[in-house]
C-alpha cells in the first residue's frame, strides 16, 4: 500500500507538472492534490498509528467512521426501543410532552410483551376518571423534629450542579420548576445566582466537597452553611453520601468546566479538575452522621434534612437505621439513587458495575424502614431512569413517595443524547461552559418545556393510577405491578419483593432474610462487623 501510494503520488505530480507546462490553469489542480499527498507522506512517517503508517490516507477512513458511528446509529438505524442510555421511544415522548405536541401512538405497542422483564399494571373494572381541575398530589416532607415541613410535587428535578450544566440550563430548569410548582435539586456544586434568578424551590445538596459551606481547607463550615440555608428559596437540604452513576467515587468536574465563576461559587481553584472526596469528613460513623443531621437541622432553623445514597453493602444502611433508633434522630427524607443513574463524567466501570439498581435498592430501603417502623416518618425519594408516568407508578408501588428525574428533565430541556457531556462540547448548550454553545439555549423557551413535561408526565401517572381504581399514588402497592419472569409465567411485585412485617427488625427474633445485615450492622462503624464467630457459635449449639 505504501509503495502504491508513493508511486501514484509521484505519477500525479509528474503529470500535473507536465500539463502545467502547456496549460497554466492546472495550478488549481496542483493546489488540491499537494495537501493530500503531503498528508499521506505525514501518515507514512508518523510513528503513533500503525494503520496510518501502513495504509496512508486510506486508514483515516476508520477514524472518520468511528466518529460518525453513534450519530448514524441514532438517526438512521435505531428502532423505537433501541438506544442507550435512553431509547428513542422514551426520548420521543419526552420531546412531545415538553413541546405540548400529540403524545399518543398509533397501531399498538412496539414493546415485546413476551420478553422476560416486561412489566404492566393491573387495571380495574372500577376505574376512575380524573378531571382537568383535580388537584395535583403533594407529599409533605418533614418528620417529628422538622419545624418547616415542605409540600413537594411527586415529580421533581434531580441533582445536576452548575458546572456540570451551563448557567442557561440552570436558569431554565429553575424557572420551569417555578412555573410548574415543583422543586429543583442544586446538585453538589452549591447554590448559584442562576438557581435564585427565577424563584423556583430548591433542594440544596451538600456533597463530600462541602461546596458553598466549606472552609479554606475543604472542611465543613457551620457558619457558611447557616448563612446559605437561611435563604427562603432553599426548602430542603440533602446530604449526598453517594450517587448511582459512580457510588463511592465522588463527583468529577473537568478543568474545562471549572471557570473562574464556578470556582468562586465552590470555593476551589479555577481551571483545575475538581474531584470531590469519596467520603464525608464531617462524620465517620452512623451515629456521628445522625449528629450531623441534627446539626444541619438546627443551623437551618428546622428545615427538612435528608440523605441521598446508592445502596452498596446492605448492612451499611441497616447501620444507619440502628443509629436512628439509638439516637432518636432521623432524616426527614431518603433519596435512593439506582446504579443506572446518570452523570456528566464517570469511569466506565462505575457506571456499568458499581451500585445496586433502583428497583432492588428501593425495595430494600423501604423494607428496612418498615422493619424499623420508620417508613411513615421518613419520605423515600426514587431517582434513576424516570421518564414516563409508568416509571413513576412503578416506583410508587415499590415504596417511593416522590420521584426525581435528571435525564428526563435534560431531554425536555433539549438534550439530543450526543454523549459528549464530559467534553465541554455539548451542542445544545446544556452540559457545557462554552459561551458560544450556551447562547443557543433560550431560557424562557426551555423553561416552558420543562413545566409542560412535568405536567404531562404527572398527568399520565395519575391516569394510570385512576385506571387501577385508586384515588392517588399513595394507594399504590406492590400487588398492583406485574413482571414477566419467563415466556409463560409472571409474578406480582409483592411476590418478587415480599413485604416484611411492620416493626419486625425491632424484635429479638427478626426475619432470617435480614439476619446477615442485622449481624454486620453497627452504629459505631460503616464497616461490617465480623459475624463469623457468632455464626459458628450458633451452629455449635444446634
C-alpha positions in Angstrom: 0.0 0.0 0.0 2.8 2.3 0.9 4.6 1.6 -2.5 1.4 2.2 -4.4 0.8 5.5 -2.6 4.3 6.7 -3.3 4.0 5.7 -7.0 0.7 7.3 -7.5 1.8 10.4 -5.8 4.9 10.7 -7.9 2.9 10.0 -11.1 0.3 12.6 -10.1 2.9 15.3 -9.5 4.7 14.4 -12.8 1.5 14.6 -14.8 0.4 17.9 -13.3 3.9 19.4 -13.8 3.9 18.3 -17.5 0.4 19.6 -18.1 1.1 22.8 -16.3 3.9 23.5 -18.8 1.2 23.7 -21.6 -1.9 24.7 -19.5 -1.3 27.1 -16.6 -4.8 26.7 -15.1 -3.8 23.2 -13.9 -2.1 25.0 -11.0 -5.5 24.9 -9.3 -5.5 21.1 -9.5 -2.0 21.0 -8.1 -3.1 23.1 -5.1 -5.8 20.4 -4.4 -3.5 17.4 -4.8 -0.5 18.6 -3.0 -2.0 18.9 0.5 -3.5 15.4 0.1 -0.1 14.0 -0.9 1.6 15.8 2.0 -0.9 14.3 4.4 -0.2 10.9 3.0 3.5 11.3 3.5 2.9 12.5 7.0 0.9 9.3 7.7 3.8 7.2 6.4 6.4 9.0 8.6 4.5 9.3 11.9 5.0 6.5 14.5 1.9 6.6 16.7 -0.7 4.8 14.5 0.3 1.5 12.7 -2.7 1.6 10.3 -1.9 5.1 9.1 1.7 4.3 8.7 1.0 1.1 6.7 -2.1 2.4 4.8 -1.6 6.2 4.4 -4.7 8.3 3.8 -7.0 5.2 3.4 -6.7 4.3 7.1 -8.1 7.7 8.1 -11.5 6.4 7.0 -11.5 4.2 10.1 -11.4 7.2 12.4 -14.0 9.0 10.3 -16.4 6.1 10.6 -15.7 5.7 14.4 -16.6 9.4 14.8 -19.8 9.2 12.7 -21.0 5.8 14.0 -23.0 6.9 17.1 -24.7 9.7 15.1 -25.6 7.5 12.2 -26.9 4.8 14.5 -29.1 7.2 16.5 -30.6 8.9 13.5 -30.8 6.2 10.9 -30.6 2.7 12.3 -32.1 2.7 15.9 -35.6 1.2 16.3 -38.1 2.8 18.7 -37.0 0.5 21.5 -33.2 0.8 20.9 -30.7 3.3 22.1 -29.0 3.8 25.4 -29.0 5.2 28.0 -32.5 6.4 26.8 -34.2 4.6 24.0 -35.9 6.5 21.1 -39.4 5.7 22.3 -38.8 7.5 25.6 -36.9 10.4 24.1 -39.7 10.9 21.6 -42.4 11.1 24.3 -40.4 13.4 26.4 -39.9 15.8 23.4 -43.6 15.6 22.5 -44.8 16.4 26.0 -42.2 19.2 26.5 -43.3 20.8 23.3 -47.0 20.3 24.0 -47.4 18.1 20.9 -49.5 15.0 20.4 -48.0 12.2 22.5 -50.3 9.3 21.6 -49.1 6.4 19.4 -51.0 4.5 16.7 -51.4 0.8 16.0 -50.4 -0.7 19.3 -47.3 -1.3 21.3 -43.8 -1.7 19.8 -42.7 -3.5 23.0 -42.3 -7.2 23.0 -44.8 -8.3 25.7 -43.4 -11.8 25.8 -39.9 -10.8 26.7 -38.7 -11.6 30.2 -38.8 -8.4 32.2 -41.9 -6.9 30.6 -44.0 -5.1 33.2 -47.5 -3.8 33.5 -50.1 -2.6 36.0 -53.4 -4.3 36.6 -56.3 -2.1 35.7 -59.7 -2.2 37.5 -63.3 -2.6 36.3 -63.9 0.2 38.9 -61.5 2.6 37.1 -61.9 6.2 38.0 -62.0 9.3 35.8 -59.7 12.2 36.5 -60.7 15.8 35.6 -58.6 18.7 34.5 -59.4 20.6 37.7 -58.3 17.8 40.0 -55.5 18.9 42.4 -52.0 17.6 41.8 -51.0 15.3 44.7 -48.4 16.8 47.1 -46.3 15.0 49.6 -45.4 16.6 53.0 -41.8 16.1 53.8 -40.8 16.7 57.5 -40.6 14.4 60.5 -41.2 14.9 64.2 -38.2 17.3 64.6 -38.8 19.3 61.5 -40.0 22.9 62.1 -40.5 23.9 58.4 -42.1 20.9 56.6 -42.2 21.2 52.8 -45.0 20.2 50.4 -43.4 18.6 47.4 -44.6 17.5 44.0 -44.5 13.8 43.2 -42.0 14.6 40.3 -39.1 16.9 40.6 -35.7 17.8 39.1 -32.9 15.6 40.3 -29.5 16.7 41.3 -27.5 18.5 38.5 -25.0 21.1 39.5 -23.9 24.4 38.0 -20.6 23.4 36.5 -21.9 20.2 35.1 -24.6 22.2 33.5 -24.5 25.7 32.0 -25.9 28.8 33.5 -28.7 29.0 31.0 -29.6 25.4 31.6 -29.7 26.0 35.4 -31.9 29.1 34.8 -34.3 27.2 32.5 -34.6 24.3 35.0 -35.3 26.6 37.9 -37.8 28.8 36.0 -39.5 25.6 34.8 -39.7 24.4 38.4 -41.2 27.8 39.4 -43.8 27.6 36.6 -44.8 24.0 37.3 -44.7 24.1 41.1 -42.0 21.5 41.8 -38.5 21.6 43.3 -35.1 21.8 41.7 -32.2 19.9 43.3 -29.0 22.0 43.0 -26.6 19.1 42.8 -23.4 19.2 44.9 -22.0 22.3 43.2 -23.7 24.7 45.6 -26.3 27.4 45.1 -25.5 30.0 42.3 -27.2 33.2 41.3 -28.8 31.2 38.4 -30.5 29.0 40.9 -32.1 32.0 42.6 -32.9 34.1 39.5 -36.5 32.8 38.9 -37.6 31.8 42.4 -38.0 28.1 41.9 -38.0 26.0 45.1 -34.5 24.5 45.8 -33.2 21.4 47.5 -29.6 22.3 48.4 -27.4 19.3 48.1 -24.3 19.0 50.4 -21.7 16.7 48.9 -18.4 15.5 50.2 -16.7 18.6 48.9 -19.0 20.8 51.0 -19.2 23.3 48.2 -20.9 26.5 49.4 -20.2 25.6 53.0 -16.5 24.7 53.1 -13.6 26.4 54.8 -10.2 27.2 53.3 -9.0 23.6 53.6 -12.2 21.9 52.4 -13.9 21.1 55.7 -17.5 21.7 56.6 -18.2 25.3 57.7 -21.2 25.7 60.0 -21.2 29.5 59.6 -21.3 29.4 55.8 -23.9 26.7 55.9 -26.1 28.7 58.2 -25.9 31.8 56.0 -26.8 29.9 52.9 -29.5 27.7 54.4 -31.4 30.8 55.6 -32.3 31.7 52.0 -36.0 31.5 51.5 -35.7 29.6 48.2 -34.0 26.7 49.9 -36.8 24.4 51.1 -34.8 21.2 52.0 -31.2 20.2 52.4 -29.8 16.9 51.1 -26.6 15.2 52.3 -25.2 13.3 49.4 -23.5 10.1 50.6 -23.2 8.6 47.1 -24.8 8.7 43.7 -25.9 5.9 41.4 -23.6 6.7 38.5 -20.4 6.5 40.4 -21.1 5.4 44.0 -18.0 5.6 46.3 -16.1 7.7 43.9 -17.0 11.3 44.4 -18.1 14.0 41.9 -15.8 15.0 39.0 -15.7 18.5 37.5 -13.4 18.6 34.4 -10.9 21.5 34.3 -12.6 22.9 31.1 -15.8 23.4 33.0 -14.3 24.9 36.2 -14.4 28.5 35.2 -13.5 31.4 37.5 -17.2 32.0 38.3 -17.8 28.3 39.2 -14.6 28.1 41.2 -15.7 31.1 43.2 -19.1 29.5 44.0 -17.5 26.3 45.0 -14.5 27.7 46.8 -11.9 26.0 44.7 -9.0 26.9 42.3 -10.3 27.8 38.8 -9.3 25.8 35.7 -8.4 22.7 37.7 -10.0 19.3 37.8 -12.3 19.1 40.9 -12.5 15.7 42.4 -14.8 15.5 45.4 -13.6 13.2 48.2 -15.1 9.7 48.2 -16.5 10.0 51.7 -17.5 12.7 54.2 -15.1 14.2 56.7 -17.8 15.8 59.0 -18.7 12.3 60.3 -17.1 8.8 60.2 -19.7 6.6 61.9 -23.5 6.1 61.5 -24.0 7.7 65.0 -21.9 10.7 64.1 -23.9 11.1 60.9 -27.1 11.4 62.9 -25.5 14.1 65.0 -24.5 15.9 61.8 -28.1 15.7 60.5 -29.3 17.3 63.7 -26.7 20.0 63.5 -27.9 20.9 60.0 -31.5 20.9 61.1 -30.6 23.3 63.9 -28.5 25.5 61.7 -31.2 25.7 59.1 -33.9 26.6 61.6 -35.7 23.3 61.3 -35.8 22.8 57.5 -36.2 19.2 56.3 -32.8 17.4 56.2 -32.3 14.2 54.1 -29.7 11.9 52.7 -29.0 10.6 49.2 -27.4 7.3 48.7 -26.9 4.4 46.2 -27.2 1.1 48.1 -23.9 -0.8 48.2 -23.3 -3.2 51.1 -26.8 -3.6 52.6 -25.6 -3.8 56.2 -24.4 -0.1 56.0 -28.0 1.1 55.5 -29.1 -1.1 58.4 -26.4 0.6 60.4 -27.9 3.9 59.7 -31.3 2.8 60.8 -29.9 1.3 64.0 -28.2 4.7 64.6 -31.6 6.4 64.1 -33.2 4.2 66.7 -30.3 4.6 69.2 -30.0 8.4 68.8 -33.7 9.3 68.3 -32.5 11.4 65.3 -33.6 10.6 61.8 -33.6 12.3 58.4 -36.8 13.7 57.0 -36.3 12.0 53.6 -34.0 9.5 52.0 -33.2 9.7 48.2 -32.4 6.3 46.8 -30.3 6.5 43.6 -30.2 3.5 41.4 -26.9 2.1 39.9 -28.3 3.0 36.5 -28.2 6.7 37.4 -26.5 9.1 35.0 -23.8 11.8 35.3 -21.8 14.0 33.1 -18.5 12.2 33.9 -17.9 8.8 35.4 -15.4 6.0 34.9 -16.9 3.2 32.7 -16.5 0.6 35.5 -18.5 2.7 37.9 -21.3 3.4 35.5 -21.6 -0.2 34.5 -20.7 -2.3 37.5 -21.0 -0.4 40.8 -24.1 0.1 42.9 -27.4 -1.6 43.2 -30.1 -1.0 40.5 -33.0 1.2 41.6 -35.7 -1.4 41.8 -33.8 -3.6 44.2 -32.4 -0.7 46.2 -35.8 1.0 46.5 -37.5 -2.2 47.8 -34.6 -2.9 50.2 -34.6 0.6 51.7 -38.4 0.6 52.0 -38.4 -2.8 53.7 -35.7 -1.9 56.2 -37.6 1.3 57.1 -40.8 -0.7 57.5 -38.8 -3.2 59.7 -37.6 -0.4 62.0 -41.1 1.2 61.9 -39.6 4.4 60.3 -41.4 4.3 56.9 -44.3 6.6 57.9 -42.0 9.3 59.2 -39.3 9.3 56.6 -40.2 10.0 53.0 -38.5 8.0 50.3 -37.5 9.6 47.0 -36.6 7.5 44.0 -34.0 8.6 41.4 -32.8 6.7 38.4 -34.1 6.5 34.8 -37.5 8.0 35.5 -39.0 9.3 32.2 -42.7 8.5 32.0 -45.8 8.2 34.1 -45.4 4.4 34.3 -41.9 4.8 35.7 -43.4 7.0 38.5 -46.1 4.4 39.1 -43.6 1.5 39.5 -41.5 3.5 41.9 -44.5 4.4 44.0 -45.7 0.8 44.0 -42.4 -0.4 45.3 -42.2 2.2 48.2 -41.3 5.6 46.9 -43.3 8.7 48.0 -41.6 11.1 45.5 -39.6 10.7 42.2 -36.7 12.8 40.9 -35.6 12.9 37.2 -32.4 14.2 35.8 -32.0 12.8 32.3 -35.8 13.1 31.7 -35.6 16.8 32.5 -32.4 17.3 30.4 -34.2 15.7 27.5 -37.1 18.1 27.9 -34.5 20.8 28.0 -33.4 19.9 24.6 -30.7 17.2 25.1 -30.1 15.2 21.9 -28.1 12.4 23.7 -24.9 13.3 21.8 -23.0 11.7 24.7 -20.3 14.4 25.0 -21.3 15.7 28.4 -17.8 15.2 29.8 -16.0 17.1 27.0 -17.5 20.7 27.4 -18.8 20.4 23.8 -22.5 19.8 24.4 -24.0 21.1 21.1 -27.3 22.2 22.7 -25.7 24.3 25.4 -26.7 22.2 28.4 -23.6 20.4 29.6 -21.0 22.9 28.7 -19.4 26.2 29.9 -18.5 27.3 26.3 -20.4 30.6 25.9 -20.6 30.1 22.1 -22.7 26.9 22.8 -24.6 28.1 25.9 -26.1 31.0 23.9 -28.1 28.5 21.9 -30.2 27.6 24.9 -33.0 30.2 25.3 -34.1 30.2 28.9 -37.8 31.2 28.6 -38.5 28.7 25.8 -36.8 25.8 27.6 -38.4 26.7 30.9 -41.8 26.3 29.4 -40.8 22.9 28.1 -39.7 21.8 31.5 -43.0 22.8 33.0 -45.1 21.2 30.3 -43.1 17.9 30.5 -43.6 17.8 34.3 -47.4 18.5 34.0 -47.9 15.9 31.2 -45.9 13.2 32.9 -47.6 13.7 36.3 -51.0 13.7 34.5 -50.1 10.4 32.8 -49.1 8.8 36.1 -52.4 9.9 37.7 -54.4 8.5 34.8 -52.7 5.1 35.2 -53.4 5.2 39.0 -57.1 6.1 38.2 -57.2 3.2 35.7 -56.3 0.9 38.6 -59.3 2.2 40.5 -57.1 4.1 43.0 -57.7 7.6 44.4 -54.0 8.6 44.4 -50.4 7.4 44.1 -50.2 6.8 47.9 -52.6 3.9 47.4 -50.3 2.0 45.1 -48.5 -1.0 46.5 -46.5 -4.0 45.1 -49.6 -6.0 44.4 -50.6 -3.7 41.5 -47.5 -4.3 39.3 -46.8 -7.5 37.3 -43.5 -8.7 35.8 -42.9 -11.4 33.3 -40.3 -13.9 34.7 -40.5 -16.3 31.7 -42.4 -16.6 28.5 -45.2 -18.5 30.3 -45.0 -17.1 33.8 -45.4 -13.7 35.5 -45.4 -12.6 39.1 -46.6 -9.6 41.1 -44.1 -7.3 42.7 -45.2 -8.3 46.2 -44.3 -11.9 45.3 -40.8 -10.8 44.0 -40.3 -8.3 46.8 -42.4 -9.6 49.7 -43.2 -7.0 52.4 -41.8 -7.5 55.9 -43.9 -7.1 58.9 -44.0 -3.6 60.3 -41.5 -3.3 63.2 -40.1 -6.8 62.6 -36.5 -5.6 63.0 -37.2 -4.1 66.4 -37.9 -7.6 67.8 -35.4 -10.0 69.3 -36.3 -12.6 66.6 -36.2 -10.9 63.3 -36.8 -12.4 59.8 -33.9 -14.6 58.6 -33.9 -12.6 55.4 -32.2 -9.7 57.3 -30.1 -11.8 59.7 -26.7 -11.3 58.0 -27.2 -7.5 57.6 -28.5 -7.2 61.2 -25.5 -9.0 62.5 -23.0 -7.0 60.4 -24.6 -3.6 61.2 -23.2 -1.4 63.9 -23.9 2.2 65.0 -20.2 2.8 65.6 -18.9 1.9 62.1 -19.9 1.8 58.5 -17.7 -1.3 58.0 -19.5 -4.6 58.5 -18.9 -6.4 61.8 -17.4 -9.9 61.8 -20.3 -12.3 62.1 -18.3 -15.5 61.5 -17.7 -16.3 65.2 -21.3 -15.6 66.1 -22.5 -17.9 63.3 -20.1 -20.7 64.3 -21.3 -20.4 68.0 -24.9 -20.7 66.9 -24.1 -23.7 64.7 -22.3 -25.4 67.6 -25.4 -25.2 69.7 -27.5 -27.0 67.2 
